[in-house]
Amino acid sequence: MYDRTRVAALDALAGPLYRGAMADFTAARNQLAAALAKAGDGAMAKAVKGLPKPSATAWAVDAVHWAEPERIEALLHAAAQLRAALASAAEPAIQQRCAAVHRQQLQAATDRACAQLREAGHAASVAVRRRVMTTLEALAAAGRWPPPGPGCLAEDLDPPGFEALAQGLPTAPLPPPPADEAAANRPAREPLRKAEAALAAALARALAGAQALDRAIDRERDAAAARDA
């Protein structure tokens, strides 16, 4: 059975572990699990012991949350605004503006995550940067942190497919027509299906364009670094 209290308790215990240095994670986790077991909370001790050590790129995303939570919140908000603009079939200029803000927030969060890696003495290569950006994109697309909670990401994330994103957009449910009117109304529902397909395609183009621009920026940075070397 889903126990909100125990989930919240695990979130509270996991936070300090993922907030700390990667090198200290395993020892700190095992020490906490042993203390919980000694206190008689075997179930929570087992849950804590099962928390995986974060990858370097996941840790970098977590580190942004712990250092500057408003930066992650700004990214999630920008993604929500972009989804709303697409879902409401807003004017192209509004959609483009929302996509630009989303791209800027994604870039800023990626920059900060890579800075956190460098400050901790880890490499932040182009491949690492792309992995961090992909994880942040997935987090923004989901609109929330996965369990156990904010800042406790252990693994890199992959963005959902465009179809899944389109299905996640807010839509107003339509009541089913009476049985004797179903056949007569079938042609009227065809424009709705076409509109949904167009919305999914628009979302795909917007996100693909943002990703292409980010890749171009990365290539330009690599070229600039090579020239300065």
Secondary structure, DSSP 8 states (H G I E B T S, - for coil): ---HHHHHHHHHHHHHHHHS-GGGHHHHHHHHHHHHHHTT-HHHHHHHHT-----HHHHHHHHHHHH-HHHHHHHHHHHHHHHHHHHTT--HHHHHHHHHHHHHHHHHHHHHHHHHHHHTT----HHHHHHHHHHHHHHHHHTS--TT-TT---S------HHHHHHTS---------GGGHHHHHHHHHHHHHHHHHHHHHHHHHHHHHHHHHHHHHHHHHHHHHHH-
